[in-house]
Amino acid sequence: MGKGPGRRGAPARLARLVLHGGALTWGYAGRVSTPRRPTEERRQQIAEAALRIISGKGVHRLTAQELGREVGIADGTIFRHFKDKAEIVRTAIAHLESVLFANFPPAEDDPLERLQSFFVGRLTLVQRMPAVFLAAFSDRLEEAAGEEAGVVRSIIERSQAFVRQCLVDAQERGQIDRALSVEALTLVVIGTLQASAFAHRKAGGKSKADPLGVWQTLEMMLKSTARR
């Protein structure tokens, strides 16, 4: 077996093979390094870690050291995958957009069924990646984006516009009372998603809310106004 990684002058006894995630890796003084990943996979991990740090801790905590801790790699490795912090932020925003708008827009003809697909999909994402979802609505991400803050705003506006159009279409079909403000209803739908993300994160990622059940409750509230 070949020799493990070493630093000149460092005691050999500090380096040891450990089993981590089903793979043998070298670690020093109890610190275990994660197995090597393909470059694109590692870039995605770093991008998601950046979103978690920005939304949860603030832009000032977006450092190579913090990223390395989140991903489980040496901080010096971060800039083997990215030129600088600005590129990390750009990649994080692009990743956020690709995750939020995968299979978008829903294709159902019925506006409330279309809205259901959107809502359940987003709430499922909230439970799987709450920090990533919250980053989309965070002023901190706009701050980190700098001159590209408009890209972050467009991500939010695209979602809001979709929800609003579904509600307008539902009113035109008589599914929702026309007397209700579409703008207010849009805030209710988007606000429910945001509140769910905060609650899920506060519960340590153990929220038991059923995405479909939450939607059905919301749908009953929307439809009840049309039966008055």
N, C-alpha and C positions, 0 to 999 in steps of 0.2 A: 504493500500500500504506500502511495506517495506521501510526502510530508504535507501537513496542513499549512495554512497561511501563517506567516510569522512576521514580526516586526524586529528589525535589527536591534539587538540588545534586550529584547523582551524575554523573560523566562519562558522556556519551552513548556513548562508545566501549566501555563495559563491556557494554552490551546488544547481543545479537546473535541472529540467527535461526539455529537449528541443527536438523538432522534427527534426531529421536529417536523410535524405534519406528514409523517410517513417517509421522510427523506433524511439521510445523514448529512449534517451540516457542521461546519466548524464554528466554535464560539470561544470568546475570551472572558474569563472571570465571571462566568455565569450568564453572560449576554449571548443570546442565540440569534444568529442571522437567519433571515428567511431564505428559502431556496431561490435560485435564480429564475427569473421569469423572462419570457420573450419580451423584446423591447416595447411593442405596442401594448401588451398586457400591463407591463410595469408603468408605462405612461398613463394608462387609464387609472391604475391604482393611485398614482400620485395626484392626478386630476381630481379624483373623488375625495382624496384626503384633503386637498386644498379647499374644496367646497365645504367639507366638515369643519375645517379650522376657521375659515372666514365666517361662516354662519354661526358657529358656536363660540368662538373665542375672539374674533376680530381680525382685521387686516394686519395689525401690528404683530400678531403671533404667527403670521405666515412666513416662517423661516425654514431653511434647510434642515435645521435641527428638529423642529417640530414636525415637518413632513416626514423625515426619517423615522421619528418615533411612531407616527401614525401608521406608516406603511410597514415598518419593521426592517428597515435597511439603514446602512450607514449614511449619515447626512451628506458625506462627500459624493455618494452615488447619485444623488438627485440631479446634479448638473452634468451627469453623463447622458441623461435622457432629455434635458432641456437646456437651452442656451442661457436663459436667465429667468427671473421670477415673472417678468411680464409674459413670457411664453407659457409659463405654467398657468397663469390666470386666463390667458386666451384659450388654452386647451381645456381648462376647467369649464369655461363658459360654453364652448362648443360641445363638450360632453354633456353638460346639463341640457342643452337644447336637444341633442340627439335622444337623450333618455326621455325627456318630457314629451317629445313629439313623435316617438316611435308609433307607427300605425295610426297616424293622425292625418285627417280628421276621421271620426267614425262615419260609417257609410249608411246607417239606418235612415229610412225616409221619415219615420215619425220623430218629431223634434225632441220629445221627452225620452224616447228610447236612445236617441243619439246622445242626449245629455247624460243619460244613465251610463252609457259606455264610457264616456269621458270621465264622469265622476268616479265610478267604481275603479277604473284604471288608475286614475290619479291617487285615489285613497289607498289602493293596493301598493302603489309606489311609495306613498307616505310611510306605510308600515314597513316597507322593505328598506327604504333609504330616506328616513326623515330629514336628516341634515341636508341632503342634496336637494330635496324639495324645498325646504325652508330657505335655502340659498337663493332660490329664484325670486323670493319676495323680500330679500334682505337688502337694506341700504348699504350694508357692508360690501356686498358683491359689486354694486355700482361703484363704490369708492375704490375698490381694488381694481376695477376695470379701467379707471381713468378715462382716457379719450374714447374708449369703446363702451362707455356706460350706456349709450343708446342701444347697443345690442342686447344688454340685460333688460332694459325697459321694453324692448320689442318682444321679448319672450313672454313677459307678463301680459302685455297688451294683446298679444295673439291669443292667449288663453281666455282673457276676459272678453274679447270680441266674439270668440266662439260660443261661450256661455250666453252672452247677451243675444246673439242671433238665434240660438235654440229657444230662448224664452220668448223672443218676438214671434217666432214661427208658431210656438205653442199658443200664444195669445190669439194669433190669427185663426187658429184651428178651434178656438173655444176651449182649449184644455186648461187655460189659466185666465183668471179674471183680467179683462183689459184695463180695469181701473187701477190695478196695481202698477207701481213704478218698476219698469224693467231694470233700471239702474240699481234700485234697492234690492231687487231679487238677485241680480248678479252679485252684489256684495254678500248676500246670504249664502249663495252657493260657494263662491271663492273663499269667503270667511270660514265656512264649515270645514273646508279642506285645510286651511291654515291652522285653525284651532285643533283639528285632529292631529296635525303634524306636531304641534307644541305638546299636546297631551301625550302623544306616543313617546316623544323624546323624554318628557318628564317622568313617564312610567318606566324609563330604562329600556325602552324598546319592547315592552311586554303588553302593549295595549291589546285588549281582546275585542275591540269594536269590529263588527262584521261590515266590510265595505258595502255589500249589497243591502244589508239591514239598515245602515245609515241612509243610503239613498232612498230606500222605500219609505222611510219616515219623512224624509224631505219631500219626496214626490207626493205623499198623501197631503202634506201641508200645502203644496202648490196647487194640487187638483181640487182641494176642498173649497178654495175660493171661487172656483168656477161653478160650483153647485149651489151657491147661495141664491 
